[in-house]
Each structure stands twice: as structure tokens, then as C-alpha cells.
Amino acid sequence: MNEVMVIACYRPKRGREKELLAEMKSHLPTLRAQGLVGEGPSLAGRARDGTIVEVFRWKSEDAIAKAHENPAVAAMWERFGAVCDYTAISKVEGASDLFTPLEPINLNED
């Protein structure tokens, strides 16, 4: 089974960016506890329009499918849905630039 790298884009709801960032700090640990991602870190950055972009690796396509059936992951996604809207990378400001500029975000800081 090959790992699958994904780009996830979260557009914070008005006034909810701090809550979104707090949820994002538990994102990979939650997925890791469920055996869906490996030990590698995620990379996160803020686009010019405020969208938070995260790049991380699932263990496999099967792990992605299993996430959609996992109660702990569903609960996490519900919390995410309260503070952000998911969007495609193509809709993020700067995504059509040759080199998409992102302000780095460290998800390991408190």
C-alpha cells in the first residue's frame, strides 16, 4: 500500500480562525491514533485570502476510505465543519500562481 499525499483547504468561518487552528493541532494526532496516517508531519500555511492549506500523507487509499467510517474521525470532521468550510485548492487565492505564496503556520506551537 502506497502513501497518499493530499492538500486540504479550510476557509475559516468569520471570527473562527483561532478555533480552526486549535482543531488543526489535533488533526494529525487524531488520524494517527486511528492508524490512518504515519509519523510524518503536516505542513500548513495561510493563503492571502485567509484559507488555511494543509499538506499531509494518509497511509493509503484504504486509510482514506476507512476514515469515512470511523466515529472518532467523523466527530473531528464535525468540529472542523463548525469553524470552517472546506474548499478546493483551485479556489484558494494565489493557487494559480506559479509558486503559491503561503504564510507558514506551525501546528506544534501552543
C-alpha positions as CSV (number, residue, x, y, z in Angstrom):
1,M,0.0,0.0,0.0
2,N,1.4,3.4,-1.0
3,E,1.0,6.6,1.0
4,V,-1.2,9.3,-0.5
5,M,-0.3,12.9,-0.1
6,V,-3.2,15.3,0.0
7,I,-3.8,19.1,0.0
8,A,-6.7,20.1,2.3
9,C,-8.0,23.6,2.3
10,Y,-10.0,25.1,5.2
11,R,-11.7,28.5,4.9
12,P,-12.3,29.8,8.4
13,K,-15.8,31.0,9.2
14,R,-16.0,34.6,10.2
15,G,-14.2,35.1,13.5
16,R,-13.4,31.4,13.9
17,E,-9.7,31.1,12.7
18,K,-8.3,30.6,16.2
19,E,-10.8,27.8,16.8
20,L,-9.9,26.3,13.5
21,L,-6.1,26.4,14.3
22,A,-6.8,24.8,17.7
23,E,-8.7,21.9,15.9
24,M,-5.9,21.6,13.4
25,K,-3.4,20.9,16.2
26,S,-5.4,17.7,17.0
27,H,-6.0,16.7,13.3
28,L,-2.9,14.5,12.7
29,P,-2.8,13.1,16.2
30,T,-6.4,12.0,15.9
31,L,-5.8,10.4,12.5
32,R,-2.6,8.8,13.8
33,A,-4.4,7.4,16.8
34,Q,-6.8,5.7,14.4
35,G,-3.9,4.2,12.4
36,L,-4.7,6.3,9.3
37,V,-1.6,8.3,8.9
38,G,2.1,7.7,9.5
39,E,4.5,9.5,11.7
40,G,5.3,12.3,9.2
41,P,4.3,15.8,10.0
42,S,1.9,18.0,8.1
43,L,2.7,21.4,6.6
44,A,0.3,24.2,7.0
45,G,0.1,27.8,5.7
46,R,-2.3,30.7,5.3
47,A,-3.1,31.9,1.8
48,R,-3.7,35.6,1.0
49,D,-7.5,35.1,1.3
50,G,-7.2,33.6,4.8
51,T,-7.7,30.0,3.7
52,I,-5.6,27.5,5.7
53,V,-3.8,25.0,3.5
54,E,-2.6,21.7,5.0
55,V,-0.5,19.0,3.2
56,F,-0.2,15.6,4.8
57,R,0.0,11.9,4.0
58,W,-2.5,9.2,4.5
59,K,-1.2,5.7,4.9
60,S,-3.1,4.6,1.8
61,E,-6.2,5.0,-0.3
62,D,-7.7,2.3,2.0
63,A,-7.0,4.5,5.0
64,I,-8.9,7.4,3.4
65,A,-11.9,5.1,2.9
66,K,-11.7,3.8,6.5
67,A,-11.6,7.4,7.8
68,H,-15.1,7.9,6.4
69,E,-16.4,5.1,8.5
70,N,-14.5,6.0,11.7
71,P,-16.6,7.6,14.5
72,A,-13.6,9.5,16.0
73,V,-12.7,11.0,12.6
74,A,-16.4,11.8,12.0
75,A,-16.6,13.7,15.3
76,M,-13.4,15.6,14.4
77,W,-14.7,16.5,11.0
78,E,-17.9,17.7,12.6
79,R,-15.9,20.1,14.9
80,F,-14.0,21.3,11.8
81,G,-17.3,21.9,10.0
82,A,-18.4,24.2,12.8
83,V,-15.4,26.5,12.3
84,C,-14.6,26.3,8.6
85,D,-15.8,25.5,5.1
86,Y,-13.8,23.0,3.0
87,T,-12.7,24.3,-0.3
88,A,-10.6,23.1,-3.3
89,I,-7.1,24.3,-3.8
90,S,-8.1,25.8,-7.1
91,K,-10.4,28.2,-5.3
92,V,-7.6,29.5,-2.9
93,E,-6.3,32.9,-3.7
94,G,-2.8,32.5,-5.3
95,A,-3.3,28.9,-6.3
96,S,-3.0,29.8,-10.0
97,D,0.4,31.5,-9.3
98,L,3.4,29.6,-10.5
99,F,4.6,29.5,-6.8
100,T,1.6,29.7,-4.5
101,P,2.5,32.0,-1.6
102,L,1.6,30.8,1.9
103,E,2.4,32.2,5.3
104,P,3.8,29.2,7.3
105,I,1.8,28.0,10.3
106,N,3.4,25.8,13.0
107,L,0.8,23.4,14.3
108,N,3.2,22.2,17.0
109,E,3.2,25.6,18.9
110,D,0.8,26.2,21.8
